[in-house]
Amino acid sequence: MIENLRCFAIATSLILVMSACGSDDPAPTSADTSSGANSDTSVAPPVAESNACSEDEPCAEGALCVDTVCVPTIATAPDATITEPPENKPTDQAPDLSCLGGVYEAGEGPATANLYGVVSRFGGGLKTFDIEVDVFIASEWDPSACEDEPESAWEDCYRSYGASIGTGLSFPVGDVEVPELCDSHSDCPLGYECMNEDLDDLCDEQFGLYVIEDLPTNTELVLRARATKFESKWHDTYVFGVVLHADQVDEDGRVHYDATMVSQAQWLLTPNTVGLDDIPDTRGVIGGRVRDCRVLGERAGWPIAEVSLALKYPAKDLVYFNNLEDDTVPLDNRDTTNIIGRFAALDVAPGWNVLAGVAQLEGETAPVGSTNVYVVPNALSIVSFPGRLPHWKQGWPDEL
């Protein structure tokens, strides 16, 4: 059915892991920050080999051990609160952390669903057309064997690894009815964003749409997005902890979840903004948001402000961003998440890693969970934790 809709759209021009984290995860391939074409001439301090902790090896003063990771505590930070999307309105509500430890309520609904969404874009760049989106079962996706290959073979190994259970290619929305003016992205059709043009706010096409049929619900997935054209303008992106909740399937058998791409320009801009050199092709980036747990039948996970983060195998730098959704800038003077919960770990060794966080809750330092994440060289790994389901801004166009 969805394929027919896609064909009709093109013909008529009517037409976006949490898992329990143990201490047995393997170390990344290398913590050598001098690999690749760029030597370390930035102002960042040397990267530690490991930031691990255990009962026998506790953290130093000023850090809390969370799921084997020493996370800096910020005693002077205000209590963590959640932010209501999509307008990003700060609230005084404490985050829901009932899913810590990987305990998720699975809603009832169909066993399969059709996944749809846009291929969103982190940073400026080309419209996200002709982007291939692949879906993998998370429990069956472990590309660690690629680490044993020569560095020259890494790209091909990672790109060919895994048995995809569904694939979609992004396509233009085409001509759809748009309002004369807009106040926010939610006023625009799917694939369009509200952009300022000549002093007016207008809906402008920015993203391609994709559809993948018959995917399992209530199952943790990994989404990979990669360019099939203009490849030098993009970096591959992996989204972890994706779950199509059965109770979120609409009457047409669909679930909305946007894939993401990162442009080459943004790939260079983010580390350079905080004083780092370009990221070597042999290392990667982790990005995403800290979100609280979804409240079954009420809301998805909302971003959490004032969370401090750390990796078990550290990045050269871990940065937090400003509070602007569409003009996001890393800030080297922040040590906790802002209201949109966004962060990035820059220049990370490839392999499995653990990301963990702490915050002040009712004046006391407390963990906000952790997640396992695999770092693919020269690629962006996206995580959302402890909550796994992000909000979405727009729906499928009525014309389709």
N, C-alpha and C positions, 0 to 999 in steps of 0.2 A: 504493500500500500504506500509506504513512505517513498519507495523508489518511483512509483507512479507520480506522486506529488512532485518529486524533484524534477522528473522529466517534463511534467506539465509546466513547472515554473520556468524551466529553461526555454521551452518552446514558445511560451507566451510572453516572456520577459516580465512576468509578474513576480516574476521573481527577482560555552566555558564547560594517617595510616597508623591511621592509628593502630598500632599493634603493640602487644605487651613487649617491653624491651628488657632483655636479659643481659647477662654479662658475657655471653658466648658468641657475640658477633665478631666476625673477623676484622682485623685492622685493615685500613686502606692499603693500597699497593705501596704508596710511598708518602712520606711527610717531607720530602725534599722540596723546598720552595724555590730552588734554583733551576728546576727542570724546565725545558722548553727554550724558546728563543730569547726570553727576557730574563735578565739577571735581576736580583732583588736590590734595587736602588731606592726603594720607597722609604718612607719614614716609619713604617710599621715595624714593631719589634719582631724578633725571631719567633717562628711558630713552634710550639711545644709538640713533641712526638705524641703525647697522650694527655688527656685531661680526665682520665678515668679515676674512679673511686670504688671502694668496697668497704665491708666491715673491718677488714684488716688494714686497709689503706684509706683512711678518711681524708676528707678535703681539708685544705688549709683554712685558717680563720677567714671569715668573710665569704664563704661559699657553702652551699648546701648540696649534699649528695642526692641526686635524683636519678634513679634508674641507671646507675653506674657512671653518671656524669657530674662533675663538679660545676655547679652553676653559681655565678656571683650573686650575692644577696645585696639588695639595695634597701637598707633599713630606713633611709630617709624618703623613699618613694611613697606616694599616696596609695591607698588601697586600690586594687585592680577593679575596674568597672568594664561593662560591656557597652558597645556602640550599636545603635539600631540602624541597619541598612534599609534601603539603599541610599538614603539621604545622609547617612553617617552622623546621626544625632547622638551626642554623648548622653549617657544615662547615669544614674547613681546606683544601678543594680549591680550586685556582685555576680561573677560568672557562675554558670551551672557547671560543676565539675563531677557530676554523677557518673560520667563514663570513664574516669581515670582507671587505669588498669585494663583497658580494653573491654569494658562491660558496656555493650550497646543493646538497646531495645530494638528488636527487629519488628517493624510494623507488618501487618498482614496485607496481602495483595497478590497480584499475578507473579508467576515464577520468572517471567521474562518481560522485557520492555524494549521499546525503540528509543535509542539515545539520540538527542538532537541538541544543537546549540550553535554558537558562533565560534570561530577560532579568534579569540581575543588577542591583543597584542600588548606586551609590556614595553612601553616607550614608543617613540615615533617610528614610522617606517612605512613600507608598502602595505597596500590592502592585502588581507590574508586570504588570497585566492590560491587554489591549487596546492593547498596544504594537506598532506596525508595524515589522517588520524587513525592510529591502531590501538586496539584494546587487548590487554593481556590479563589473565587470572593472576592476581598478586602472589598467591602461594606457589605458583609454578614459574614465576619470573625471577631468576637469579643469574645475572650475566657475569658472575665472578670469574668464570673460566676465561673471559676476555682479558683479564688482567695478566694472564700468563703469555699472551701473544706479544710480539714485538710492538712497540709504540706505533710504528708505521702502519700496523694492521688494526689498530684499535677502532678506528671509525667504522670500517667495514664490519668488524666483528660485532660491535654493539648494534649497528643498524640491522644486521641480519639475525640477531639473537631473538629467540622466542617464537612461540606459535600464536599468532594473532587469532583471536576469536571473532574479530570483526574489524572492518576497515571502511573508512569513508574519505572522500576527497572533497575539500571545501569548494564551494561554487558561489558566484555572485548572487545577491538577492535580486538584482534587476530593478525594474520599475514597479514600485509599490506606492500606494498613497501615503504621503507624508504631510504633517501639519505645516502651515505656512511659517510658523515660528515655534520654538520649543523653549522650555524652562529647564529641563533635565533630560538625561538619556532615556528615562522611562517614557517620555513623550514620543519617542521615535520608534519606528519598526525595528525588529530584530535585524542586526547587521549594520544599523545606523547609530551614530552618536550625535548628541547635541553639541555643535561646534560654533564658535564665534567667527563670523565672517562679515567683514565690513560693518561692524557695530551691531549686527543682528545675530541672534542665536538660531541656527538653522540645522535641520537634520541632514547629516552628510554620511554617505556610505563609507564604512571603514573596514568591515569584517566580512569574510566569507562564512557561509553556513555549511554545516555538515550533518549527515544523518547516518546512523549505524543501527541496523535492525537486530532484533532477537538476542539481546544480551541478558545475562542472568541478573536478577535482583537480589538484594541482601547478600551480595558477594563482593569482597574487596577486589578492586581492579587497579590496573596501572594504565594510564593513557599516555601514548607517545605521539607527538606532533612533529612533523618534519617537512621541509619545503621540497617540492618536486621541480620548481623553477626558481631562478634567481637565488640559488642555494647560498652563494657568498653573502647574501644580505640577511641571513637568518642563522640561528642556532637551534639545534634540536631541543625539544622540551619534553620532560617526563613528569606526569602528575601522579602522585602516590596517594593511597588511601581513598580512592574514588569508590563510592557505594551508591548504586541506584536503589534507593529505598522503595520497597514494594508499596508502602502506603502513600508514596508520592507520585505514583503512576497516574496520569490523567485519564480522562474518559476515552481518549484516542489511543491509549496504550503507550504513551510517551513520557520520558523524563528529560528535563533540561539540565545540561551540564556543559559549561563552556570549556573548550580546550584553550591552550595558550601558546603563543610563540613569543620569542624575544628577538628583537632586531639586532643586527651587528652594531649599529650606532649606539644602542642602549647598552650592549655588552661592553663596549669601550667606555662609555660615559660614566657608568655607575662606579667602577673602581677608581677611575681618574678623578672623579669628584671628591673622593675621600683620600686622595694622595697616593694611591697604589699604581703600580705599573699595570700594563695590559696583562690579562690572565693568560698563562701559557696554554697551548692546545692540549697539554697533557693533564690539565686540572680542570675542575668544574666549579659550579656555583649552586648553592641551595637558596631558594627563596620561598616566600609564602606569607601566611598570616597565622597568628595565634587566634583561635576561635574557641568559644566554649562549646559544651555539649548541646546537641539538638534536643529540644523538648518535644517529645513525641506527640503529634497532633496539634501542636501550637506554633512552633517556629523552628527554623534552622539554627545552626550555630552562629553566634554573633562575634565580631572581633573583640578582643580583650586588650585594653590599654594597661600600661605600666607592668609589663612582664619582662623579666631579664632572662636571656637565653645563653646557652653554651652548647658546643659540640664535644663529643667524646674525643674525636680526632680533630683538633681545631683548624679553622680557616685562618688565612692570613689576616682577615679582618671580618668582624660581624657587625653589621650596621643596621640602624633603624631609620625610618623614613618620616617625612613630615606628614601633616594631616590632610593633604590634598590628594584626592583620588586621581585626578586627571593631570596633575602637575607634580608627580611624585619625585622627591629628591632625597637622597640619603644624607643624614645629618651626622657628622662625626662628633657632635657634642651631646648626643643622646645615649643613655645606657639602658633604656627600656622602650618597649613598643609605644607608639602613639595611638590615637583613637582608632585608626584603621587596622592596627595590629600587624602591620607589614614589617618585614625584616629581610635581610639577605646576608648569607655567609659567602664571602668572596675568596676565590683562590683556594679550593679544597682538594685534597688528594682523592683520587678515584677509589671507589670501593664502598662497602657498607659503613654507615656511621650512625650515631645516635644523637638526636637533638632533644634537649630538655629545657624546661623553664621553671622559674619561681616567681612569686609575686607576694605582695603584702595583702593579706585577707584578714579583715577585722584587726588590723594592727600587728598581726603575726606573720612571719615569713612562712610560706607554704608552697609545696610543689604544685605546678599546674600541668604536670604530665610530661610525656616524652613520645617520640616516634622514631622508628627505624627509617632510614632513607639511604638509597644508593646514589652515589655521585658518579655520573657518567662523564668522562673527559670531554671538554669543549661543549658541554651541554648544561642546561638549567634543569635542576630537579626541584619540583614544587611540592610543598607539603602544607597541610592544614591540620593543626592539632590543638587540643585533644579532640575537638569536634571535627567530623569528617565531611559534612555537607555544607558547601558554601551557599550563599544566597544567589539569586539571579535577578536581573533587572527587567527583562523583557520576555514576552511570550512569542510563540510561533505565529507568523503573520496570518491573519484571517484569509488572505488571498490564496494561501497554499493549502 
